[in-house]
Amino acid sequence: MQANGQVSHLQSKPDTLANVDINGDPVCCARFMGGREYEKICTTLGGNIKMNPTESDIQRTIDNLWMVTPDFSNGNGPFGNYTPQMLCPKTPPAPQAIATLYCAMMISQRLDDLQAQGSIYIEGAFLKNPLLCGLVAQIRAGQSVFASTDDTGTVLGAASLINYQNENESNIEVSPVTKTDFVGLERYVDAWFKAINRKK
């Protein structure tokens, strides 16, 4: 989501909408079933969703341009109803790396769809995958990325509404995300988008 964003362009972007915050101001939102897609990619490729990839897994995946393309969410997100392509071995060495790269690129696409500016804050299940957060930071070069230090962000956010006007009590602690430094990532991202545009 993007606070203070322009809602006028949302209608041209699939699966975007405007919600409102507690003050009644519009908040631009772009949906993407990240956890569901991550799990589907991992299980399809024979991976274990409880295991995170290593840096070497991701670098090897980038070097070999092993990837999958949307859609793994039954019609949701920016590429809903596209036909998935499995551009990798049938049983790749590290399915989690392919799923991690996929989700990082999808997050970046959703941010582009919102014309997101300023700092990026990550909370929720993807905090358990630090390399995914680092990949978002590398892809979104020029934007600072922060991770919530509390994996119960939804609960804490709701609790903060009790006294939200007191900024000292409603702040959620975050820590800066160190961007990864994978070689060839830009080439990988370009290849992913070309594959998507080749076959919808």
Buried (B, 14 or more C-beta within 10 A) or exposed (E): BBEEBEBEEBEEBBBBBBEEEEEEEBBBBBBBBBEBBBBBBBEBBEBEBEEBBEEEBBBBBBEBBBBBBBBBBEEBBBBBEBEBBBBBEEEBBBBBBBBBBBBBBBBBBBBEBBEBEEEBBBBEEBBEBBBBBBBBBBBBEEBEBBBBEBBEBEEBBEEBEEEBEEEEEBEBEBEEBEBBEBEEBEEBBEBBEEBBEEEE
